[in-house]
Amino acid sequence: MPSARMSWVSTKQSPPRPALDEGGGAARPGSLLRTADRMRRVSRRAFLTGMIGGGLLAADMLTTRAVQNQRRQTVMLAANDDDAKRRFPGTSWVLFPGYKTSWEEAQLIITLLAPSLGERGQIAALGYSNDGLDADQVMAAILHHAAQNGLTELHFYGHSFGGMLAVDVASRLLRLGAAGSNVPRVGAIVLDSTPASKYDVKDITWFEGVVELYELGFRVPSLLRGGYELGERIINKHERTWTQVVDQALEQLTPLAPSSVLIQTESEYIYNWDVTRFAGELDRVQMGFIGNPGDQTVDYESARSRWEQNFRDNLVSSSLQTIGAFPAHASPEWNASLYNSVLGTLLPQLLPLPRRLGGSGGGAG
């Protein structure tokens, strides 16, 4: 019985207490109405704000998915230059874009480097598939482009990590040619701040984490990509202006940015790339290495030393520097005039112009 009485007492409802105003007294009915109205308006604003924000995020994700689905093949992005086709009907440069470089940025680079590269061939760039980096797909895209345009000679510009892929593709083309296949010859390779090993990458611990997650099956959601970009750029702001930090972070948030899968596979490619596999594989291909001692992404001295050690018979020049470029690492899109000047010195060493073209433009030195 005592327990039942206590149970009854504990559940008995107390009479309602009057609402209190800010001074501790009983609130007036008008005050309660104003409070209820204010809460109703705040809730409506919060709901509308959340709905609009959610709608924008959903629209961005849908647009991103739609654009990236359209870029599921590795393609060649050729510059429409009738004059170059007339002057160099069988020769073209191929830009191998660097890490996390979008199709639009790749096209911008070849456009800005046209004053120097365009004096020795047509110009095109690779657009990597958003399904991931695949060297076989890259080879297929290059061979298709060469056959479609009657190209018999290719020169490669390796933008940052793209130089690794350029050497890989050059080696494959040479093996196919030696086996009797009708493929274009490779004339020259320019390595722009290209690491020769994962050990030349200064943020190697980050790569280890990305590669390990990728090999375990984890795929970085596109939603998180821009957050990483902003964080990384802020950490490494010593080699970028704040304008560049914001621009590059926002670029990775646009639907045009490379997919997270592409970025992860590029990381894996860099991490597993072995320069010694290609030593002695490039026959008479002429190579030139350019870089910046102030590079905070790739160790300039370490990379240059490895290229010299493994390609001493191919490396024509490794002393030209892009000092004054900002950012210091592989940045022709930000420092076009400086890069064209350096290339204007390098290219005559790699690809001397025939006498009949000697007076054709500013690329000859």
N, C-alpha and C positions, 0 to 999 in steps of 0.2 A: 504493500500500500504506500509506504513513503516514496518508493521509486516512482509509482504511478502519479502521485501528487506532484512531485518535482517535474515529471515529464509534462504534465498539464500546465504548470506554471511557466516552464521554459518556452512553451509554444504560444502562450497567450499574447495577443497583440496589444501594444501600448497605444493609447490615443495619439493621433497625429499632432506633432508640434507645429506651431506657426512658423512660416519662413521668416528668416531674419534678414534685415537689410545690412549694408556695409557697416553701419554704426552699432550693430548688435541688436537693434530693436526689430519689432515685427515688420516685415516687408509689406508695402502697400500693394494692392492689386495692380496698379499701373506699373510699378517697378517690375513685378513678375512678368507682365506682358512684354515690357521692353526687353527683358532678359531673354525670354523665349523667342522674340523676334530676332534679336541679335544672334542667338545660337542658330536659328533657322537660316539667316543670311550667310553666316560663316560656313555652315555645313554645305550650303548651295555653292559657295565660291570654291570650297575645297573639292567638292564633287566635280564641278566644271573644270577646275584646274587639272585634277587627276585624269578626267576623261580626255581632255585635250592633249595632255602629256602622253597618255597611253596611246591615243590615236596617232600622234606624231611618231612615236616610237614604232608602233605597228606598221605605219606607212613606210618608215625608213627601212625596217627589216624586210618588208615585202619588196620594196624597190631594190634593196641590196641583193635579195635572193634572185629577183628577176634578172638584174644585170649580170650577176655572177653566173647564173645559169646560161646566159648567152656567151659566156667566156669559158666554156668547158673544153675548148680545143686550143692547142698551141698553134698560133698563127704567125705569119710574117706581116709586119706593118710597114709597108713600103711607102717611101716619100714619092709623091707625084712630081717628078722632075724630068720633063721632056728633054731638056738640054743635056742632063747627065746621061740619059739613055742614048742620045745621039752620039755623045763623045765617048762613052764607055759602054757599048752595047753588050759586052760579055762579062763585065766586071762589076762587083757590088761589095760594099761594106755590109756587115751584119753586126748590129749592136746586140750584145748579150747583156741585158739589164741586170742591175745589182739586186741585192736583198730588199724585198718588199717594194720594188719599183713597179708602179702601175703602168698599164698600157699607155696612158696619156703622158706620163712622165718620160717614158721611153721615147715616144714620138717627139716630145719637146727636146730631149737630148740630141737626137739626130738632126733636128732642125737647127739647133744652135751650133752644132759642130760641122754643119755643111760647108762653111767657108774653108775648112781645112780638109776634112774627109772627102768632100765633094770634088776635090781636084784630082782624085785618083779612083773614082768609081761612083756608081749609084749608091744610094743609102737605104737601108731597111733596118728594122728592129724586130726582135722577137717579142711576142706577147705570150707569156706563160699561161698555161691552163689553170683555172681556179680549182680543178680537181686535184692539182698537185704537180710538182715538178717531175718530169719524166724525160730522161735523156733520149730515149728512143723516139718519143713524140717530137722532140726538138730536131732530131736528125731527119725525121720524116717531113717536117714542115720546111726545113732548109732545102732538102732534095726536091720537094715539090715546087718550091719557089724558084729554084735554079732551073728546073726543067721547063717550067711555065714561061720563064723569061729568057731562056737561051743563055744562061750564065755559065761561063767556063772557068772563072776565077773568082774566089772569094777572099776578102780580107775581114778579119774579126777585130771588133773593139770590145774588150772585156771590161765592163763597168763593175768595179769591186768584185764580189763573188762571181759575177758573170765571166770573169777571166778564167776561172777554174773550169766552167762549163765549156768555154771556147776552146781550151786546150784539149778537153775530153773529145769534143766534136771534131776538132782538127785531126786528132789521132785516129778516130773512126773513119773519117773520109780518106785518110792516107792508106789505111788498111784495105778499104774497099777498092781504092784505085790500084793498089798493088795486086789485088786479086782479079783485076781485069774489068771491074765495073766502070761504067761511064759516069764518073762523078766529077764535080768541079775541083780544081786544085786549090790549095790554100796558099796564099802568097805571104800574108803577114798577120801578126797578132799584136795588138796594143793591149797591155795590161795596165789598167788604171787603178792603182792602189789595191791590187789583188793579192789576197793572202795566198801563200804557197802551201799552207798547212793550217789545220785548226789551231795550232799553237801560235800562229801569228795573230789570232783574233784576241783582242784584249779582254772581251767579256766572255771568255770561254766557259766560265762556270754557268752563266745563263744558258748558253747553248746546250750544255750537258743536261740541264733540267728540262729544256724544251724537247730535246731528242728523246730523253728517257720517257717523258709523258707520252710522246707521239708513239714510241715503240710499244708502250703499254696499252695503246688504243685510245688514249684521251685526245679529244679534238677541242681546241679552244673555241668557245662560242664567239660568233662574229661580234656580239654585243660587247664582249670584253676587250676586243682588239684595240679600240681607240684609247681605253683606259691605260693599257700597257704602254701604248705609244707615248702618251703624254707623260707618264711616269719616267719612261726611259729617257725621253728628250730633256726632261727637267734635270734628271741626274747627270746627264752629259751636256748640260747647257754651256759648259765652258768652251765647247766647239761650235756653238750656234748662238745666233742672236735670239732674243725673245720672239721676234717676228717669225723667224724660221721655226722655232719650237712650236708656236701656235699653228703656223701653216702646215707643218709636217704632221702634227697630231690630228688636225682637222681633216687632212687629206686621207688619213687612215679610217676616219669615221664616215667618209662618203661611200655611196654605193659603188663607186668606180675603183675603190681600193682593192688590192689583192686579197683573196680569201685567207682565212686562218689556216686552212689546210695547205694552201700554197706556201705560206710563210713557214709552217712547221716542216714541210718537205724540203724547203730550201735550207733550213737549219740542219736537217739530217744530212743533206748532200754535203754541206760545208764540213760538218763534223766528221764524216767518213771519207772525205777526199784525201787521197794519198799522192803527193807529187811524184814520188819515186816510180809509180806505175807508168808514168808518161815520159820519164827521162829516156832520151834516145829514140823516142817514137815519132818525132816531128820532122825527120829528114832535113830538108833545106828551108823550112819555114822560118822566116825572119821574125824576131820578136823584139819588142821594146817595152821596158817597164818604166812607168812614171808614177810619182807619188809625192808625199809631203811628210817631212820629218816631224811636223806637228800633229800628225794624224793620231786621234785618240780612239779610233775604232780598230785599225789594223796597225800592228807594229811595223813601221816603215823599214827600219834597218833589218829586222829579222826576216821579213818577207823578201826584201831585195836580195839578201844573202842567199836564201834558199833558191830563188829563181836563178841566180848566178851559178850556184853550185850544180844544179840539176840540168840547166839548159845553156851551158857555156858555149856550145857550138851553134846555138840559135839566137842567143841574146846579143843583139847588135848594140843596144844602149840601155843602161840602167841608171844613169846619172842625172837625167832631166827631172826637175822638181817643180811642183805646182805651189811653191811658196807664195803666200799672199792670198791663196784661195780660202774662202770661209763659207761653209765648214771646210776643214782641212782634208776630210776624207771624200774622195771620188765625187766631186761636186761640179761637173761641167754645166749643169742646169742653172747654177747660181753664179758661175764665174766663166762665162762663155769666152770672153775676149782673152783671158789668161790661158785657158785651155787651148784655144785656137793658136795662140802664139807658141805654146810648148809643142803642139803637134806640127806646127809649121817648121820647127827645127828637127823633130823626130822623123817625120814621114819621108823626107828626102834621103835619110839614111836607110830606112827600111825599103822604100819603093822609089828609087830614082826615076824621074820622069824621062821617057824617050825624048830625044832631041826635038822631034817634030812637035812635041807638046810643051817644050821648054818655056815658051812665053805665054802659056794659057792661063795662068792665074797665080794668086798669092800663096798657094800651098807649097810651091817649089821654093827651095832654099838654095 
